[in-house]
Amino acid sequence: MRISYSALETFNICPQKYKFQEIDKIKAPKSKEALFGTLVHDTLKFMFSSPLNAPSLDEVLNYYKSHWSQNFSFADERQEQSYFAEGVRILSDYYRKNNPKNIRPLALETRFDITLPNKNDPLNPHILVGKIDRIDKLENDDLEIIDYKTAMRMPSQEEIDKNLQLSFYNLGVRKMWPEWQSRKIKLSLYFLRHEEKLSSLRKEEDLDSFKKYIQNATEVISKSDFQPKLSPLCDKCGYKTICPLWKHLYKKPEEETSSDIEIKDLVLEYYKIKKEEAERKKRLIELVSKINKYLNDNNLEQIFAQKSGFAIMRSFQERYAYDFEKIQQILDPLNDWVKILSPDSKKLRELLKELPPYVRDEIKSAYQVAKKIPMLKIRKMSK
């Protein structure tokens, strides 16, 4: 399997989007945020492309302005001006802190590919691909990988230390320059909006865990049926109009059939019944509480509604907590202890929450879908 960090991230966000993008090769229009980020990256590449003839700040901003696209799909002129001004601010602040006359990158926008063995198909290894924004050689001859981010959110240091993208890049640089295997590789994400750089290092055991994660992730992808995943990111997805979760919303009136019209009424009826059911359930809980209180207060276990001819009788279901040490002592001599240690999916799901990420992924790669039960759920749409 050939996979990049962005493709893996896409699968984790939404398997259906991954299928559209990586398997079906359906192109989707980029969001204005993505186009904005690409232009800022391109401008930073221009800034450092000629270290012996570094551009001035005016030249950098002119590059940005001349490549500003009119196809960003802004809501209005005011929004476009806001984005444009933010780009000028980001680039100006970055230039003042990182004058290209004083920095000579070792490489810019460097592509790499890494071959990892495929335990399920040795003849078809996994290939990890990526592109690194910038690689610098530091004064002590160590390397620094720098990736630019235009995102609004700043992650924690803990998130940086576990960042998958940086692990991808670490392996990529080791592949490109194996003679520098013994040197430290500083991994940095530069958050341009905040003028902050967060850095991390990887130990050998971290990289081993990462390789295991990739092995397991590719296995999970290969088994996936690519079900869509609902999230706040759906609103910015370029595949929304063809996604099984959303495409019904975009069906044009002239394309509707009689069954399309009928289903709208059925959905409304279903919603009303489920709402009534929820209200009745809530009322039943209230009634049970009041009836139990009456029974307790009056030392009763049965009450009668004489005119209607029925009664309510209370009984108790017992739930047991076992002392498993004692039970093991009893069952071991009979060789029956092992019989109650059979796999328990519910207990396994609870255990997964406590395990390290790469162990969770390894366990998930061993699953298979036993049964798919369709469940309907009411969602109230915002106006």
C-alpha positions in Angstrom: 0.0 0.0 0.0 1.3 3.5 -0.9 0.3 5.9 1.8 1.1 9.5 2.9 0.5 11.2 6.2 -2.3 13.3 4.7 -4.0 10.1 3.4 -3.7 8.4 6.8 -5.1 11.5 8.5 -8.0 11.6 6.0 -8.9 7.9 6.8 -8.9 8.7 10.5 -11.2 11.7 9.9 -13.5 9.9 7.5 -13.0 6.5 5.8 -15.5 7.5 3.0 -13.5 10.6 2.2 -10.4 8.5 2.0 -12.1 6.2 -0.5 -13.3 9.1 -2.7 -9.8 10.7 -2.6 -7.3 7.9 -2.6 -9.1 4.9 -4.3 -11.7 6.5 -6.6 -9.4 9.4 -7.4 -12.3 11.8 -7.4 -11.0 15.4 -7.3 -12.8 17.8 -5.0 -12.5 21.6 -4.9 -10.1 22.8 -2.2 -11.5 25.0 0.6 -10.4 28.6 0.8 -8.4 27.6 4.0 -6.5 25.0 2.0 -5.8 27.4 -0.9 -4.7 30.1 1.5 -2.3 27.7 3.3 -0.9 26.5 -0.1 -0.1 30.1 -1.2 1.6 31.0 2.1 3.7 27.8 1.8 4.6 28.7 -1.8 5.6 32.2 -0.7 7.8 30.9 2.0 9.5 28.6 -0.5 10.2 31.6 -2.7 11.6 33.4 0.4 14.3 30.8 0.9 14.9 29.6 -2.7 17.9 31.9 -3.4 20.1 32.1 -0.3 22.8 34.0 -2.2 20.3 36.5 -3.5 17.6 36.5 -0.8 14.5 38.6 -1.6 13.5 41.6 0.4 10.3 41.7 2.4 8.7 43.8 -0.4 9.7 41.2 -3.0 8.2 38.4 -0.8 4.9 40.3 -0.4 4.8 41.1 -4.1 5.1 37.4 -4.8 2.2 36.8 -2.4 0.1 39.5 -4.0 0.8 38.5 -7.6 -0.2 34.9 -6.9 -3.4 35.7 -4.9 -6.2 33.7 -6.6 -9.6 35.0 -7.4 -11.0 31.4 -7.1 -10.9 31.1 -3.3 -14.7 31.0 -3.0 -15.0 33.8 -0.4 -18.4 34.7 0.9 -17.9 38.4 0.1 -15.2 41.0 -0.5 -14.9 41.7 3.2 -13.9 38.1 3.9 -11.4 38.1 1.1 -9.8 41.2 2.4 -9.6 39.7 5.8 -7.8 36.6 4.5 -5.5 38.6 2.3 -4.5 40.9 5.2 -3.8 37.9 7.4 -1.4 36.5 4.9 0.5 39.8 4.7 0.7 39.9 8.5 1.9 36.3 8.7 4.6 36.7 6.1 5.8 40.1 7.4 6.1 38.8 11.0 7.9 35.6 9.8 10.3 37.6 7.6 11.3 39.8 10.5 12.0 36.8 12.8 13.6 34.7 10.1 15.4 36.9 7.6 16.3 34.7 4.6 19.7 36.4 4.3 20.7 34.7 7.5 19.3 31.2 6.8 20.5 28.7 4.2 18.2 25.7 4.2 19.6 22.3 3.2 16.4 21.5 1.3 13.0 22.9 0.4 9.8 20.9 -0.2 11.7 17.7 -0.4 9.8 14.6 -1.4 10.7 11.1 0.0 9.5 7.6 0.0 10.2 4.9 2.6 9.6 1.1 2.1 8.3 -0.8 5.0 7.7 -4.6 5.0 4.1 -5.8 4.6 3.7 -8.7 7.1 0.5 -9.9 5.2 2.0 -9.6 1.7 5.8 -9.7 1.7 5.9 -9.2 -2.1 4.1 -5.9 -1.8 5.7 -3.7 0.8 4.1 -0.5 2.1 5.5 2.7 0.7 5.3 5.8 2.9 5.5 9.0 0.9 5.7 12.7 1.9 7.0 16.1 1.3 9.0 18.2 3.9 8.6 22.0 3.8 12.2 22.7 4.9 15.3 21.0 6.3 18.0 23.0 8.0 21.5 22.0 9.0 22.2 23.4 12.5 25.4 24.7 13.8 26.3 21.5 15.6 25.7 19.6 12.4 22.4 18.2 13.6 19.3 18.5 11.3 16.0 20.3 11.8 12.9 19.5 10.0 10.5 22.4 9.8 6.8 22.2 8.7 4.7 25.3 8.4 1.2 25.4 9.8 -1.5 28.1 9.1 -4.0 26.5 11.4 -5.6 28.6 14.1 -5.2 25.9 16.8 -1.9 25.4 18.7 -1.4 21.8 20.0 0.1 20.9 23.3 3.7 19.8 23.6 2.5 16.3 24.4 0.6 16.2 21.0 3.8 17.4 19.3 5.8 14.6 20.9 3.3 12.1 19.5 2.7 13.8 16.1 2.5 11.2 13.3 3.5 13.7 10.6 6.8 14.4 12.3 7.5 10.7 12.7 6.9 10.3 9.0 9.4 13.1 8.3 12.0 11.7 10.7 12.0 8.4 8.8 12.1 10.2 5.5 15.2 12.2 6.3 16.9 9.0 7.6 16.2 7.4 4.3 17.5 10.4 2.3 20.7 10.8 4.3 21.5 7.5 6.0 25.0 8.8 6.9 23.4 11.1 9.4 21.5 8.3 11.2 23.5 8.9 14.4 22.8 12.6 14.5 19.9 14.2 16.3 17.0 15.2 14.1 15.0 18.1 15.6 11.3 18.0 14.5 9.5 21.3 14.4 6.1 22.6 13.6 6.0 26.4 13.0 2.6 27.9 13.7 2.6 31.0 11.5 -0.4 32.7 12.9 1.0 32.6 16.4 4.7 33.1 15.5 5.5 30.0 17.6 7.7 27.0 16.8 7.1 23.7 18.8 9.9 21.1 18.5 10.3 17.5 19.5 12.8 14.5 19.2 12.2 10.9 18.5 13.9 7.9 20.2 14.5 4.6 18.4 11.7 3.0 20.4 9.4 5.8 19.3 10.2 5.0 15.6 9.7 1.3 16.2 6.3 2.0 17.7 5.5 4.3 14.7 6.4 1.5 12.3 4.1 -0.9 14.1 1.4 1.8 14.0 1.7 2.1 10.2 1.6 -1.7 9.8 -1.6 -1.9 11.8 -3.1 1.2 10.2 -2.6 -0.2 6.7 -4.2 -3.5 7.8 -7.2 -1.6 9.2 -7.6 0.3 6.0 -7.4 -2.8 3.9 -10.3 -4.3 5.8 -12.4 -1.2 5.9 -15.8 -0.8 4.2 -15.2 2.9 4.2 -18.3 4.0 6.1 -18.7 7.8 6.3 -18.0 9.4 9.7 -20.1 12.4 10.8 -18.0 15.3 12.3 -17.9 19.1 12.3 -15.4 18.8 9.4 -18.2 17.7 7.1 -19.1 21.3 6.5 -15.8 21.9 4.8 -15.6 18.6 2.9 -15.5 18.9 -0.9 -17.2 15.5 -1.3 -20.3 16.5 0.7 -22.7 16.5 -2.3 -21.8 12.8 -3.2 -21.4 11.5 0.4 -24.0 8.9 1.5 -24.5 11.0 4.7 -25.3 14.2 2.9 -26.1 13.7 -0.8 -29.9 13.3 -0.1 -29.9 16.9 1.2 -28.6 18.2 -2.1 -31.1 16.3 -4.4 -32.8 18.7 -6.7 -36.6 18.9 -6.7 -36.8 18.1 -10.4 -34.9 14.9 -9.8 -37.2 13.6 -7.0 -39.2 10.4 -7.6 -42.5 9.4 -5.9 -40.5 7.3 -3.3 -38.3 10.4 -2.6 -41.5 12.4 -1.8 -42.9 9.5 0.3 -39.8 9.0 2.4 -39.9 12.6 3.6 -43.3 11.9 5.2 -42.0 8.6 6.6 -39.1 10.4 8.2 -41.4 12.9 9.8 -43.6 10.2 11.1 -40.6 8.3 12.5 -39.4 11.4 14.2 -42.8 12.0 15.8 -43.1 8.4 17.1 -39.6 8.4 18.5 -40.2 11.7 20.2 -43.5 10.4 21.8 -41.6 7.2 22.8 -38.9 9.2 24.5 -41.6 11.2 26.3 -43.4 8.1 27.5 -40.1 6.5 28.6 -39.4 9.6 30.7 -42.9 9.5 32.2 -42.5 5.8 33.0 -39.3 6.5 34.9 -41.1 9.2 36.9 -44.0 6.8 37.6 -41.7 3.9 38.7 -39.9 6.3 41.1 -43.2 7.4 42.7 -44.7 3.9 42.9 -41.5 2.5 44.5 -41.6 5.4 47.0 -45.2 4.6 47.9 -44.4 0.9 48.3 -41.4 1.7 50.6 -43.3 4.2 52.6 -46.2 1.8 53.2 -44.2 -1.4 53.6 -46.0 -2.9 50.5 -44.9 -5.2 47.7 -48.2 -5.0 45.7 -50.8 -2.3 45.0 -54.2 -2.6 43.3 -56.1 -0.4 40.9 -59.4 -2.1 41.9 -61.8 -0.6 39.4 -59.5 -1.4 36.4 -58.9 -4.9 37.5 -55.1 -5.0 37.6 -52.3 -4.7 40.2 -48.6 -3.9 40.2 -46.4 -6.3 42.1 -42.8 -5.6 42.9 -40.0 -8.3 42.7 -36.2 -8.0 42.8 -33.6 -9.2 40.4 -30.3 -10.0 42.0 -26.9 -9.2 40.5 -23.9 -10.9 41.9 -20.3 -9.8 42.5 -17.9 -12.7 42.7 -14.7 -13.2 44.7 -12.7 -14.6 41.8 -9.7 -15.7 43.9 -12.0 -18.0 45.9 -13.7 -19.2 42.6 -10.3 -20.0 41.1 -9.4 -22.1 44.1 -12.6 -24.0 43.7 -12.4 -24.5 40.0 -8.7 -25.1 39.5 -8.7 -28.7 40.9 -11.6 -29.5 38.4 -9.6 -27.9 35.5 -12.7 -25.7 34.9 -11.1 -22.3 35.7 -10.0 -21.8 32.1 -13.6 -22.1 30.9 -14.6 -18.8 32.4 -11.6 -17.0 30.9 -13.2 -17.0 27.4 -12.7 -13.8 25.3 -15.1 -11.0 26.3 -15.6 -8.3 23.7 -17.1 -5.9 26.2 -14.1 -6.3 28.6 -11.7 -5.9 25.7 -13.4 -2.6 24.6 -12.9 -1.3 28.2 -9.3 -2.5 28.2 -8.5 -0.7 24.9 -9.0 2.6 26.6 -6.1 1.9 28.9 -3.6 0.6 26.3 -0.9 2.6 24.4 -2.0 3.9 20.9 0.1 1.5 18.9 -1.1 -1.5 21.0 -4.7 -0.4 20.4 -4.1 -0.2 16.7 -2.5 -3.7 16.7 -5.5 -5.2 18.4 -7.9 -3.3 16.1 -6.0 -4.8 13.1 -7.1 -8.3 14.4 -10.8 -7.6 14.4 -13.4 -8.6 11.8 -17.0 -7.5 11.6 -19.2 -10.3 12.8 -22.6 -8.5 12.2 -23.8 -5.1 11.1 -27.1 -4.1 12.7 -28.7 -1.0 11.1 -29.7 1.6 13.8 -31.7 4.7 13.1 -30.9 7.8 15.1 -32.8 11.1 15.2 -30.6 14.2 14.5 -32.1 17.7 14.9 -30.7 19.8 12.1 -29.7 23.4 12.8 -31.5 26.0 10.9 
